[in-house]
Amino acid sequence: MEENKKILEIVSNEAKNSIAQIPVVTPTIYASVFSDFAKKNNLEIEDEESLSRKIIETECSRFTTLQNETSKNVQALSENTNRAIHAIENKDEKILNRVLQETQYLRQEIEKLKESVYKDELTHAYNRKWLHDTHLDPLGNTFVHNGTLAIIDLNYFKQVNDTHGHIIGDKVLIFLTNELKKLKIPVIRYGGDEFIILFGDSVSEEKASSFLNTIRENVLGKKLKAHNDTFRVSFSFGVTKFKKNDLLPQVIEVADKNMYNDKIEIKKRVTGI
């Protein structure tokens, strides 16, 4: 099930990216686009219903757990607040110190809950929800600040999975995430083997490209091991500036075009894994 779920995620992201610029999308159009990408990735549509049911059950269970943990922490915070007020009124330093310790523990628990909501389970990069909640207008799909966006895409990732298996493919995604994190700014797993990095407005396209070129050269210089074989990975990237109120899909479209041109050039140099 886990392997099919990963393939379904790839197909879903490919379908969503494909229809992003279509003004009107009906269920029939989406089904047709999804079906085409499913065939390309050898995903059996007949299995989609049972697989979807399992995914929904898993997600519902996860959200129920999150809801229960959140409710428990909210209740504990409320009780601690009441105890703190009582301790202040009675000048009880012991109770105040105990409340402080418990509140610090609850703060750690809340941070863990936030991490489970905003972090990708596999790579521990941030996820799309984090991107939308922290950088986009909640009423739309527009940026709330200026900046520079980079989209990163692994080259020959399907070849890695086909040659060495999805477990090695997962390790490659984790490896790339850790390399990108060396930039010391948040890394977002946008879907499948695509990542997004948002630089501040003071970082030019040229500077962002220079940072990513340095990371890419470091990645190319490392040999990864799979069983008794070794291989190397590379990635392509596209960079573009954006302004407050720019639409995310339009910014990504520009970055994607730049990445496509970069991919053509890097694949002349790196012909496989």
BAPA-570292 format. One record per residue: residue in one letter; x, y, z of N, C-alpha, C in turn; residue number from 1. Coordinates in steps of 0.02 Angstrom, whole numbers, plus 50000, padded with zeros to 5 digits. Layout:
  res    n_X    n_Y    n_Z   ca_X   ca_Y   ca_Z    c_X    c_Y    c_Z    n
    a      X      Y      Z      X      Y      Z      X      Y      Z  NUM
...
***
This chain:
  res    n_X    n_Y    n_Z   ca_X   ca_Y   ca_Z    c_X    c_Y    c_Z    n
    m  50041  49940  50000  50000  50000  50000  50043  50063  50000    1
    e  50098  50062  50039  50141  50121  50045  50170  50142  49978    2
    e  50192  50092  49938  50221  50108  49873  50168  50138  49827    3
    n  50107  50108  49827  50053  50135  49785  50034  50206  49808    4
    k  50037  50218  49873  50021  50284  49899  50070  50336  49873    5
    k  50135  50317  49870  50186  50363  49844  50174  50378  49771    6
    i  50157  50326  49733  50143  50335  49661  50082  50379  49652    7
    l  50031  50367  49694  49970  50407  49691  49985  50481  49706    8
    e  50031  50493  49752  50050  50562  49769  50083  50595  49709    9
    i  50128  50557  49675  50161  50584  49615  50111  50600  49561   10
    v  50064  50553  49549  50013  50562  49497  49970  50622  49514   11
    s  49950  50628  49577  49907  50683  49598  49941  50750  49586   12
    n  50004  50755  49605  50040  50818  49596  50050  50835  49522   13
    e  50064  50784  49482  50072  50796  49410  50006  50820  49380   14
    a  49951  50790  49401  49885  50810  49375  49868  50881  49397   15
    k  49881  50897  49461  49865  50964  49486  49907  51017  49451   16
    n  49971  51003  49440  50014  51051  49406  49992  51061  49334   17
    s  49968  51006  49303  49947  51009  49233  49885  51052  49223   18
    i  49839  51050  49271  49775  51086  49263  49777  51155  49296   19
    a  49835  51173  49325  49838  51236  49364  49819  51297  49323   20
    q  49836  51296  49258  49823  51355  49216  49759  51350  49176   21
    i  49721  51296  49184  49657  51290  49149  49605  51331  49186   22
    p  49572  51379  49152  49524  51423  49186  49467  51387  49220   23
    v  49440  51336  49187  49383  51298  49215  49400  51225  49213   24
    v  49396  51192  49270  49411  51120  49274  49349  51084  49300   25
    t  49322  51040  49259  49265  50999  49279  49290  50931  49304   26
    p  49250  50894  49340  49271  50827  49363  49293  50782  49305   27
    t  49259  50789  49248  49276  50747  49190  49346  50764  49163   28
    i  49361  50830  49160  49427  50851  49137  49481  50826  49184   29
    y  49469  50835  49250  49519  50813  49298  49529  50737  49294   30
    a  49473  50700  49288  49478  50627  49284  49519  50605  49224   31
    s  49509  50640  49167  49546  50623  49107  49620  50636  49115   32
    v  49637  50695  49144  49707  50712  49155  49739  50664  49204   33
    f  49703  50650  49259  49729  50604  49310  49741  50535  49280   34
    s  49694  50513  49239  49700  50446  49208  49762  50442  49164   35
    d  49777  50495  49126  49836  50495  49082  49900  50489  49122   36
    f  49905  50528  49177  49965  50525  49218  49969  50458  49256   37
    a  49912  50429  49274  49911  50364  49307  49940  50311  49262   38
    k  49920  50312  49199  49945  50262  49150  50020  50270  49141   39
    k  50043  50333  49138  50115  50346  49130  50155  50318  49188   40
    n  50126  50319  49248  50161  50295  49308  50141  50223  49327   41
    n  50105  50189  49281  50085  50119  49292  50043  50110  49355   42
    l  49999  50159  49369  49954  50154  49426  49887  50126  49402   43
    e  49866  50071  49432  49804  50039  49413  49745  50079  49442   44
    i  49705  50109  49399  49648  50149  49421  49597  50107  49459   45
    e  49593  50042  49441  49544  50000  49475  49558  49995  49549   46
    d  49621  50003  49568  49640  49999  49639  49630  50064  49676   47
    e  49612  50117  49638  49610  50184  49667  49559  50190  49723   48
    e  49501  50158  49715  49448  50164  49765  49469  50134  49832   49
    s  49496  50073  49831  49516  50041  49893  49576  50077  49924   50
    l  49621  50100  49881  49680  50136  49906  49659  50202  49938   51
    s  49612  50237  49904  49588  50301  49932  49555  50290  49999   52
    r  49517  50235  50006  49483  50221  50069  49535  50211  50126   53
    k  49589  50175  50110  49641  50164  50160  49676  50229  50179   54
    i  49689  50272  50129  49722  50336  50142  49677  50379  50186   55
    i  49612  50381  50170  49565  50421  50209  49562  50397  50281   56
    e  49560  50330  50289  49558  50302  50357  49620  50321  50396   57
    t  49679  50317  50363  49741  50335  50396  49743  50408  50416   58
    e  49722  50452  50368  49722  50524  50381  49672  50543  50436   59
    c  49613  50512  50434  49562  50525  50485  49588  50506  50554   60
    s  49621  50448  50557  49650  50426  50620  49702  50475  50645   61
    r  49745  50500  50599  49797  50547  50617  49767  50612  50643   62
    f  49717  50638  50608  49686  50701  50628  49647  50693  50694   63
    t  49618  50634  50705  49583  50622  50768  49633  50625  50826   64
    t  49691  50593  50815  49744  50594  50866  49767  50666  50880   65
    l  49777  50704  50827  49798  50774  50834  49745  50814  50872   66
    q  49682  50802  50855  49627  50838  50887  49625  50822  50962   67
    n  49633  50758  50978  49631  50738  51049  49689  50767  51088   68
    e  49749  50765  51056  49808  50793  51090  49801  50868  51100   69
    t  49774  50903  51049  49764  50975  51054  49715  50992  51109   70
    s  49659  50955  51111  49608  50967  51163  49637  50956  51233   71
    k  49677  50904  51239  49707  50889  51304  49754  50945  51326   72
    n  49795  50971  51278  49841  51025  51294  49806  51091  51309   73
    v  49752  51105  51272  49713  51165  51286  49682  51162  51356   74
    q  49656  51104  51374  49627  51095  51441  49680  51105  51495   75
    a  49740  51077  51483  49794  51083  51532  49816  51156  51538   76
    l  49820  51191  51482  49838  51262  51485  49787  51303  51524   77
    s  49723  51287  51513  49670  51322  51549  49676  51310  51624   78
    e  49688  51248  51643  49695  51231  51714  49756  51266  51744   79
    n  49812  51267  51706  49872  51301  51731  49861  51376  51740   80
    t  49823  51406  51694  49808  51477  51700  49769  51492  51764   81
    n  49719  51450  51778  49680  51458  51840  49723  51449  51902   82
    r  49767  51399  51900  49811  51387  51957  49859  51445  51966   83
    a  49884  51473  51910  49931  51530  51914  49897  51590  51945   84
    i  49835  51603  51923  49798  51660  51951  49788  51651  52027   85
    h  49770  51589  52045  49760  51574  52117  49825  51583  52155   86
    a  49881  51559  52126  49946  51564  52160  49967  51637  52168   87
    i  49955  51678  52117  49972  51750  52121  49932  51784  52176   88
    e  49867  51768  52178  49823  51798  52229  49846  51780  52299   89
    n  49871  51718  52306  49891  51694  52373  49967  51698  52384   90
    k  50002  51728  52335  50075  51735  52339  50109  51668  52354   91
    d  50087  51615  52318  50114  51547  52328  50167  51534  52276   92
    e  50231  51543  52294  50286  51536  52248  50295  51464  52223   93
    k  50283  51415  52267  50292  51345  52248  50245  51325  52191   94
    i  50182  51344  52197  50134  51328  52145  50152  51364  52080   95
    l  50174  51427  52085  50194  51464  52025  50251  51430  51988   96
    n  50301  51406  52026  50358  51371  51995  50335  51306  51962   97
    r  50288  51270  51995  50262  51208  51966  50223  51222  51902   98
    v  50182  51275  51903  50144  51294  51843  50190  51313  51786   99
    l  50245  51348  51802  50294  51368  51751  50325  51307  51718  100
    q  50344  51258  51759  50374  51197  51731  50325  51160  51686  101
    e  50263  51154  51709  50212  51119  51669  50196  51157  51604  102
    t  50196  51224  51608  50183  51264  51548  50239  51256  51497  103
    q  50301  51253  51520  50357  51243  51475  50352  51175  51440  104
    y  50331  51124  51478  50322  51058  51449  50266  51060  51396  105
    l  50210  51094  51412  50155  51099  51365  50176  51137  51302  106
    r  50218  51186  51310  50243  51223  51251  50281  51177  51205  107
    q  50322  51132  51234  50359  51084  51194  50312  51036  51157  108
    e  50259  51015  51193  50210  50970  51162  50173  51004  51105  109
    i  50157  51068  51114  50122  51105  51061  50167  51113  51000  110
    e  50233  51124  51012  50280  51130  50957  50284  51064  50918  111
    k  50280  51008  50954  50280  50943  50921  50218  50934  50877  112
    l  50161  50957  50904  50099  50953  50865  50103  50996  50802  113
    k  50130  51056  50809  50138  51100  50751  50183  51067  50700  114
    e  50236  51033  50723  50282  51000  50678  50247  50945  50639  115
    s  50203  50907  50672  50168  50852  50639  50119  50877  50586  116
    v  50095  50939  50595  50049  50969  50547  50087  50998  50488  117
    y  50144  51029  50501  50179  51067  50451  50239  51032  50419  118
    k  50258  50973  50443  50317  50940  50417  50298  50879  50374  119
    d  50335  50870  50320  50329  50811  50278  50354  50751  50317  120
    e  50315  50697  50318  50332  50639  50360  50398  50607  50341  121
    l  50413  50604  50276  50473  50569  50253  50536  50611  50262  122
    t  50536  50671  50235  50598  50711  50231  50605  50760  50289  123
    h  50551  50773  50325  50549  50824  50378  50561  50894  50351  124
    a  50553  50902  50285  50549  50970  50257  50479  50996  50273  125
    y  50469  51061  50264  50401  51088  50272  50357  51063  50215  126
    n  50291  51065  50226  50244  51042  50175  50205  51101  50145  127
    r  50160  51085  50100  50120  51137  50066  50078  51177  50116  128
    k  50053  51144  50166  50011  51179  50215  50051  51234  50249  129
    w  50113  51219  50267  50156  51270  50297  50166  51328  50250  130
    l  50179  51313  50186  50188  51365  50136  50126  51410  50132  131
    h  50067  51379  50129  50006  51418  50123  49990  51458  50187  132
    d  50003  51427  50244  49985  51461  50307  50033  51517  50326  133
    t  50095  51513  50303  50146  51562  50324  50164  51614  50271  134
    h  50152  51599  50208  50174  51644  50155  50119  51668  50108  135
    l  50060  51640  50114  50007  51658  50067  49946  51688  50103  136
    d  49910  51729  50067  49848  51758  50093  49797  51703  50104  137
    p  49770  51696  50165  49722  51641  50179  49659  51646  50137  138
    l  49644  51705  50110  49583  51713  50070  49595  51698  49996  139
    g  49657  51688  49978  49672  51674  49908  49733  51631  49901  140
    n  49769  51641  49847  49829  51601  49834  49887  51649  49818  141
    t  49887  51708  49851  49936  51759  49835  49986  51768  49892  142
    f  50046  51789  49874  50098  51800  49924  50083  51862  49966  143
    v  50105  51860  50029  50094  51917  50074  50157  51959  50080  144
    h  50209  51944  50042  50272  51982  50045  50309  51973  49979  145
    n  50362  52012  49970  50406  52004  49911  50459  51951  49927  146
    g  50488  51922  49875  50541  51874  49886  50566  51844  49821  147
    t  50605  51791  49828  50632  51754  49771  50617  51681  49781  148
    l  50585  51650  49732  50565  51580  49738  50610  51537  49694  149
    a  50631  51481  49721  50668  51430  49682  50630  51364  49686  150
    i  50620  51333  49628  50591  51267  49627  50645  51218  49605  151
    i  50649  51163  49641  50703  51113  49631  50672  51046  49613  152
    d  50700  51013  49563  50673  50949  49540  50730  50900  49529  153
    l  50725  50841  49558  50777  50790  49548  50779  50766  49476  154
    n  50838  50755  49450  50846  50726  49383  50851  50650  49389  155
    y  50819  50616  49341  50823  50542  49336  50798  50507  49399  156
    f  50750  50538  49434  50726  50507  49496  50689  50442  49482  157
    k  50651  50439  49428  50617  50377  49409  50668  50322  49397  158
    q  50725  50340  49367  50778  50292  49355  50807  50265  49420  159
    v  50813  50309  49470  50836  50287  49536  50788  50236  49565  160
    n  50722  50251  49563  50672  50205  49590  50670  50140  49552  161
    d  50673  50144  49486  50669  50083  49445  50731  50039  49453  162
    t  50789  50071  49463  50852  50034  49468  50864  50007  49538  163
    h  50852  50049  49588  50871  50031  49656  50812  50022  49704  164
    g  50751  50038  49682  50692  50029  49725  50672  50092  49761  165
    h  50610  50092  49785  50582  50153  49816  50612  50169  49884  166
    i  50639  50118  49919  50671  50132  49983  50733  50176  49972  167
    i  50772  50159  49921  50830  50199  49904  50807  50267  49879  168
    g  50752  50268  49840  50724  50331  49817  50706  50376  49875  169
    d  50677  50348  49927  50660  50387  49987  50723  50416  50019  170
    k  50776  50375  50021  50838  50399  50052  50869  50455  50011  171
    v  50860  50453  49945  50885  50506  49902  50848  50571  49917  172
    l  50782  50567  49927  50743  50627  49944  50765  50656  50011  173
    i  50779  50613  50059  50803  50636  50124  50872  50668  50117  174
    f  50915  50636  50078  50982  50662  50065  50979  50732  50034  175
    l  50937  50740  49982  50932  50805  49949  50905  50858  49997  176
    t  50855  50839  50037  50827  50886  50085  50880  50911  50133  177
    n  50920  50866  50159  50973  50885  50206  51025  50930  50173  178
    e  51039  50917  50109  51087  50960  50074  51058  51030  50065  179
    l  50995  51034  50046  50962  51099  50036  50957  51138  50101  180
    k  50949  51102  50157  50943  51135  50222  51007  51171  50242  181
    k  51062  51155  50208  51125  51189  50223  51123  51263  50205  182
    l  51072  51282  50166  51062  51353  50150  51037  51391  50211  183
    k  51015  51354  50263  50991  51384  50326  50927  51424  50317  184
    i  50887  51405  50268  50820  51434  50260  50772  51376  50249  185
    p  50707  51386  50263  50659  51331  50259  50656  51298  50189  186
    v  50653  51233  50190  50645  51193  50129  50575  51163  50129  187
    i  50540  51169  50073  50471  51145  50068  50468  51087  50017  188
    r  50442  51031  50039  50430  50977  49990  50362  50992  49957  189
    y  50365  51011  49894  50305  51034  49860  50265  50975  49833  190
    g  50299  50920  49819  50265  50860  49795  50313  50813  49760  191
    g  50308  50748  49775  50352  50700  49742  50425  50716  49753  192
    d  50461  50731  49698  50532  50748  49703  50543  50822  49688  193
    e  50492  50863  49699  50497  50935  49689  50499  50971  49756  194
    f  50544  51020  49761  50552  51059  49822  50549  51134  49804  195
    i  50530  51174  49853  50529  51247  49845  50569  51278  49901  196
    i  50607  51329  49883  50642  51369  49933  50623  51442  49921  197
    l  50606  51477  49974  50588  51548  49970  50643  51590  50002  198
    f  50679  51626  49960  50730  51672  49984  50698  51740  49999  199
    g  50730  51779  50041  50706  51846  50056  50711  51892  49995  200
    d  50677  51948  49999  50675  51995  49943  50745  52023  49927  201
    s  50789  52025  49977  50856  52052  49966  50901  52006  49926  202
    v  50880  51943  49916  50919  51894  49878  50898  51898  49805  203
    s  50943  51916  49761  50928  51921  49690  50923  51851  49659  204
    e  50896  51848  49598  50893  51784  49562  50963  51756  49552  205
    e  51011  51801  49536  51079  51779  49523  51110  51749  49587  206
    k  51098  51782  49644  51127  51758  49707  51096  51691  49726  207
    a  51029  51685  49719  50995  51622  49735  51022  51566  49690  208
    s  51031  51581  49626  51057  51531  49579  51128  51510  49599  209
    s  51168  51558  49622  51236  51543  49644  51235  51496  49704  210
    f  51191  51510  49753  51184  51467  49811  51167  51395  49790  211
    l  51118  51389  49745  51095  51323  49725  51146  51287  49682  212
    n  51183  51324  49642  51237  51293  49603  51290  51263  49648  213
    t  51305  51298  49702  51354  51272  49751  51330  51206  49782  214
    i  51265  51206  49802  51236  51145  49830  51238  51089  49778  215
    r  51220  51105  49716  51218  51054  49663  51287  51023  49651  216
    e  51338  51065  49650  51406  51038  49640  51426  50992  49697  217
    n  51406  51010  49759  51421  50967  49816  51385  50901  49810  218
    v  51321  50904  49788  51282  50842  49779  51313  50798  49725  219
    l  51332  50829  49669  51362  50790  49614  51428  50758  49634  220
    g  51462  50789  49682  51527  50763  49703  51523  50704  49751  221
    k  51461  50686  49772  51453  50632  49820  51425  50569  49787  222
    k  51455  50513  49801  51429  50449  49776  51384  50417  49829  223
    l  51324  50399  49809  51278  50366  49854  51281  50291  49843  224
    k  51269  50254  49897  51275  50181  49894  51207  50149  49897  225
    a  51196  50100  49853  51135  50060  49854  51156  49987  49847  226
    h  51153  49951  49904  51176  49881  49905  51250  49879  49885  227
    n  51266  49848  49828  51336  49844  49808  51353  49894  49753  228
    d  51305  49935  49735  51315  49985  49682  51323  50055  49711  229
    t  51353  50098  49671  51356  50168  49688  51326  50208  49630  230
    f  51299  50265  49647  51271  50308  49596  51273  50380  49622  231
    r  51257  50427  49579  51255  50497  49600  51190  50528  49576  232
    v  51170  50580  49610  51108  50613  49592  51122  50687  49574  233
    s  51077  50714  49536  51082  50785  49519  51012  50815  49521  234
    f  51009  50881  49520  50943  50913  49518  50947  50974  49473  235
    s  50889  50995  49451  50882  51056  49412  50842  51106  49453  236
    f  50851  51170  49437  50813  51220  49474  50796  51280  49429  237
    g  50743  51314  49450  50723  51375  49417  50709  51428  49469  238
    v  50730  51489  49456  50724  51543  49505  50687  51602  49474  239
    t  50646  51634  49515  50612  51695  49492  50595  51739  49552  240
    k  50594  51804  49540  50572  51851  49591  50496  51853  49593  241
    f  50467  51869  49651  50395  51879  49655  50381  51938  49701  242
    k  50321  51966  49693  50301  52023  49733  50238  52007  49773  243
    k  50226  52046  49824  50165  52039  49864  50105  52041  49817  244
    n  50057  51996  49830  49995  51989  49791  50004  51950  49726  245
    d  50065  51929  49709  50074  51885  49652  50043  51816  49668  246
    l  50014  51785  49618  49984  51719  49626  50037  51665  49627  247
    l  50033  51619  49676  50081  51564  49680  50085  51523  49616  248
    p  50029  51501  49585  50034  51461  49524  50070  51497  49467  249
    q  50060  51562  49462  50093  51600  49409  50168  51606  49422  250
    v  50187  51616  49485  50258  51620  49503  50291  51553  49490  251
    i  50258  51499  49509  50286  51432  49497  50292  51417  49423  252
    e  50245  51441  49384  50248  51430  49311  50311  51461  49282  253
    v  50327  51522  49303  50388  51556  49279  50450  51517  49302  254
    a  50451  51498  49366  50508  51460  49393  50515  51393  49357  255
    d  50459  51361  49341  50460  51297  49305  50492  51304  49237  256
    k  50476  51358  49201  50505  51369  49135  50581  51378  49140  257
    n  50602  51415  49190  50674  51425  49202  50707  51359  49220  258
    m  50672  51318  49259  50699  51253  49278  50705  51207  49217  259
    y  50656  51210  49172  50658  51169  49112  50721  51185  49071  260
    n  50736  51249  49064  50796  51269  49027  50859  51245  49063  261
    d  50859  51249  49130  50916  51225  49169  50924  51150  49162  262
    k  50867  51114  49159  50868  51041  49154  50899  51019  49088  263
    i  50884  51055  49035  50913  51039  48969  50989  51044  48973  264
    e  51014  51098  49004  51086  51108  49008  51120  51058  49053  265
    i  51092  51044  49112  51125  50999  49160  51124  50928  49134  266
    k  51073  50909  49095  51069  50841  49068  51118  50830  49011  267
    k  51143  50884  48982  51197  50876  48933  51261  50855  48968  268
    r  51267  50877  49029  51327  50863  49068  51321  50798  49109  269
    v  51262  50787  49137  51249  50728  49178  51196  50686  49142  270
    t  51216  50630  49115  51172  50592  49071  51133  50536  49105  271
    g  51141  50528  49169  51106  50476  49206  51129  50473  49278  272
    i  51115  50417  49310  51136  50409  49381  51200  50369  49386  273
***
